[in-house]
Amino acid sequence: MNWSRHNTGRAGSFKSVIDYASKDEKIGHVEFLNLAANKPSQAAKEMQATADAARSIQMRERQVEGKRTSHSGGAAKSPVYHLAFSWHPDDRPTRQHMIEQVQEALKRLNLQDHQAAIFHHVDRPHPHAHVVVNLIHPDTGKAATVVGNDKRLNQWAHEYEAKRQIRSPKRAAKMEPNRNREADEIKKAFAKKEERINQRHEQAGEQRRKQRDDLWDKYQDKKAAIRETYDSEMARVWGRNKDQPRPELRPKHGWGLPKKPEWMDLAKAVRGDIANPRVLFAAFPAERKQAPAPAPAPSLTPSFHPTPNGTIQQGNRKQQTAYHRAVRDEAIAVASAEFKKASADMKKEHAKEADAEKAEVRAFRKERGKAWAAWRQTHGLKEDPKFKTVDISPADLKAEQAKNAARGCARDAFNAKPDASVAFQRSAAIDDKPMTAKAPGGFERSAPIADEPVVDKPTDTRRSMYRVDISPYEAQRQFGEFIRETMVLRGPPIMDGEWHNIPLKGQRSGRSGGYRGFADGYITGQVRNNKTDQTVDWNPKGDHVPLSPAGAAKLEALAQERRRATAEKLKTQQDKAAQTAKRVVENARPADPNHPYLVRKGIQPHGILQKGSTLIVPMQNLKGEVRAFQRIYEDGSKKYQWQAERDGLFFVMGKKNDGPVRVVEGFATGASVREATGDQVAVAFDKSNLKHVARAIREKTDREIIINGDNDVHLEHKPVGNVGRKAAEEIAREINAAVRLPPKGDWNDYHKTNGIEALRGVLSEPIDRGPVIGHNL
């Protein structure tokens, strides 16, 4: 038995459909359901009348139910619903059987109470029936929906044939369990559940961040209130606010005495301004002693013994100020201890919540794995090794982690919270060590330093054997916490594989630090100190799930594709920036020697250009191609071209000669060195590019190279240290170059302070090279 899909549908005219179905040469017998008519023409009129009266029927029903009638719906535009059912010629169904099956089908479609006309046709070898149904319910006036009727009819026909052991091969195959459809249903169900879990975890993480921010704000507000209280008290002691200037001394009176009230009044009496001068010596002091003293203002200051003349002297004020400062510092220390305790308690609570979220994620993945396992078992499929479900117990997980640690697998270089001194500082003891092996912090050393943690890189390819079972949200959260240890990050980190600049803690510049994270393939990230050009890797914490060779190859392919796409994007940006730089350099004019920056630095242009009031310094590679440029403004601020390459680019002053090649950081330093020595000078523009330029020059020539770097003595007391000196000495050891540093600052500072002749004398002195390592001249 079949129902005809192409003959099933809706129409707008009962008369047209019933006239087609009731032709004399086709019709065998007719049956009417829920109709008073006994002829097809009368049935068409009755159905049409019911459809036309749909709105009135709805209003009547709403009145009976006591509802408003102004918003009742109207009649359906296509109230006619046509169906066709057919049987195999060998089945030979009876009239009663056909009527019963049509009624059963209408019941399956929830149309058993609707008006219907059944027409049995005999014009074909196989028996079949046409059914015309009125979609408007005769009692409620509401139109029935036909959405999903195809699926219901298929199921009804399949059950009909299965019950009578009649098999339609196409329908049987269609109604059997479909593994692709079931797989899609499993994906959709668990995707929605995973989305809800991620949203809930994200909201919880945002709430935790808000709690941490609120606790910090309350602590800062409490400190500010303490300072305001005791600072105002100290200001009262001195009679002025600490930020106000010291009051000037009062001018002297005519005969050298200070302008005190008694002497001022005495002067008035001598001039005749006061009628009775005796009040100055008798009455006025007596009345002043009898007058009640004003009530003292409430004070936090303990009672100090005044001096004999009743005034507070300088030493006494200092004593009171020291007392207030000590009390203030003690109150701040108490507030700080309370904040640390509350912060520690909050971290413990947040850690419990994070562990609960991880447990929920693990339970979700276990449930999803069981669903897929049942699906595979139902359809007789084997589990793909690269998607194998791994359920590791806590004891097995600890044993596996201990085994990995013993084999030198550094799964996480920052299990403990990193300190800024570890991430971005260089130990002073490094300078005393022979520099041979590369260490994680970016420096070279032969052995670990006792006071500095060193994490060895794995000797085998551990990334091809394990993956971290962690959700993208959890990876983003962990990476954000790692970044916030040394930098100021607002909001979650963007893990798109691109570098994002943010400020370091304690730095004003928003480009002093940076980070980039990868969420596809291997989940990893990096943070970078742009001031020292040091980079630290980050790896997520989580359960390490073993990977098959195929799974590892797939992840490695994703990582390679990611690196290739990133390199292509970077090259496209740099090529576009190079075209812009070439156009800017061609349209710029030679720099004016009277430019305010050049005059202030006391140097000549040396071939740089100018556009408007901005100096343009071209940046070229070893081939002589201009790939970028640097802007120098009148106030001395500098800016690199956006999205242009920088590593290995330099600006050359002077032509090739028999003298050495001097490599400097900035343009002003290079100009001073060039004017003092006459040697060829290469400007590297900054400390991080100094090594790239020096290496490129060493690869091209065997001439002597002198690094005239900067001596940043003002940074020696800070965590970063003397980065200018370190950068110069490091590259000098690598390429066997000499180093000449000024006493402090750069060589342009020495030029402005001591003059060009003194600079020439210092730079012309012979250099004690000492032992050399690496390339020999």
MOMOQUI-V208538 format. One line per field, one symbol per residue. psi: psi as a letter, one per 30 degrees, with the letter a starting at -180 (. if undefined). burial: # if it has 9 or more other C-alpha atoms within 8 Angstrom, else .. Layout:
psi->???
burial->???
This chain:
psi->klkjefgkallfjeeeeeeefgkefekelkkkkhkflgleeeeeeeeeeeefgeeeeeeeeeeefglkffgklalkeifkjklkkklkefeikleeeeeeeeeeeeefghgfglklkkjkkgflekklkkkkkjfkkfefgkklkgkgeeeeeeeeeeeeeeeghkkjeeeeeeflkjeeeeeeeeeeefeeeeeeeeeeeeeeeeeeeeeeeeeeeeeeeeeeeeeeefeeeeeeefglkffllkklkkklaegfllileeeeeeeeeefgfkejfffffdeeeeeeefkkkkkkkkkfklkkklleggljleeeeeeeeeeeeeeeeeeeeeeeeeeeeeeeeeeeeeeeeeeeeeeeeeeeeeeeeeeeeeeeeeghkkkkefgkkkjkleeeeeeeeeeeefggjiejfhelkkkefeeglkkffefgkkjekklefflklflkkegkkkjkkkfliffffllkjkleeeeeeeeeeeefefljkjllljigglkkklklkgkekfgflllklkfkbkjllkkkjfefhkkklkklkakjkkkleeeeeeeeeeeeeeeeeeeeeeeeeeeeeeeeeeeeeefllkkkfgkeeeeefhllehgllkjbgkkjjkjlaffgkjfalkkklegfklklkkgllekfklkkkllkafalkkkldleeeeeeeefefglkkkkfeleffeeeeeeeeefflglkkkjialjiffgfflefaieeeeeeeefeeeghllkjklelblfeeeeeefleeeeeeeffkkkjeaklkbkk.
burial->#.##...#.##.###.###.##...##..#.#..#.#..#########.##.###.###.###........#..#..###########.........##..##.#####.#..#########...#############.####........#######.###........##..#......##..#...#...#..##..##..#..#...#..##..#..##..##..########...#..........#......#....###.##.......#.##..###..............................##..##.###..#..##..##..#...#..#...#......#...#..#.#.##.###.###...................#......##..###.##....#.#.#####...#..#.....###..###..#........#.....#####.#....######.########...#.#.#...####.....##########.##########.#.########...#.##..###.##.##......#......###.###.##..#..#..#...#.###.#.#.#..####..########....#########......#..#...####.##.....###############.##.#######.############....##########..##..#######.###.############.#####.###.###.###..#..............
